[in-house]
Amino acid sequence: MKKIFLLLSTAFLFIVACDKVEPFEDGTYKTKPDVEIGGDSIASVILFEFTGWDCVNCPNAHEKIKELEENYSEIIHSIGIHAGNFADPGDFGPDFRCEVSNALYELMNPDGFPIGSVNSMNGADLKGSGYWSTFINVAHKESRDNPEVFITIEESNTDSTITAKVNVEFAKSLSGNYNLSVYVVENGIEAPQNKNGTIINNYIHSHVLRASMHNGIVGELVGENPTNGTKFECKYTLNVDSEWVADSLHLIPFVYNTETNIVIPTKIVKPKTE
């Protein structure tokens, strides 16, 4: 399988603090995650979707995503990757391309649009939208019943910045290296879309990938052969581009194996509230 090797950086990214939590003095870890929760922990499934404004069949895939989101409330985190020829703005289309979407396109090399993969950044795992439900069902059960990592993320937005506080705790002992990525997507963007050969000028685009909070598609190392209870906590701050609407931004965190590019089964923990 391909291995992510591309290191990207963005001029407007500033890392505030990152710390790996060490084991107890006797060398042991807690037997299970003890992150503070204010509600349920929710299984998380990542859908990497390659799309573009000039892709005539992509709106059908967008409708499929809406259907899946209704069936798996709060579970599916779709990442709309606008890249390739279908994302070229031409004379009047929107330009939703970014460094991260272009890097994912180069890494995964999709051979047709619309196409996507579930919990995988491998081109061999890309499938048409008719297959997504089956793979999401399997990934959902894995994350729900056998999570390998718990992630708590707290985000706060202003008109100029978006901040993420992320806590990662491994729930199993694993071999290999594991990186954390936090992607920024934007919802509710009104812009043209080619739908079955007709240009819809007021089409609403969702899950548009805008940026990575840290180090492009590589992210940050959070575990080297992590043991059950291994923790990592970090804080990222990102400047909001003038074309983005801060209130419409959403953060998607995930942890993946750097050798296989597979996102490991995850539960997102709702942050504790007063």
Secondary structure, DSSP 8 states (H G I E B T S, - for coil): ----------TTEEEEEEEEE---TTS---SS-----SS-EEEEEEEEEEE-TT-TTHHHHHHHHHHHHHHSTTTEEEEEEE-SGGG--TTTS-----HHHHHHHHHH--SSSSEEEESB--GGG-B-GGGHHHHHHHHHHHHHHS-SEEEEEEEEE-SSEEEEEEEEEESS---SEEEEEEEEEE--EEEEEEETTEEEEEEEE-SEEEEESSSTTT-EEEEES--TT-EEEEEEEEE--TTS-GGGEEEEEEEEETTT-BB--EEEE-----
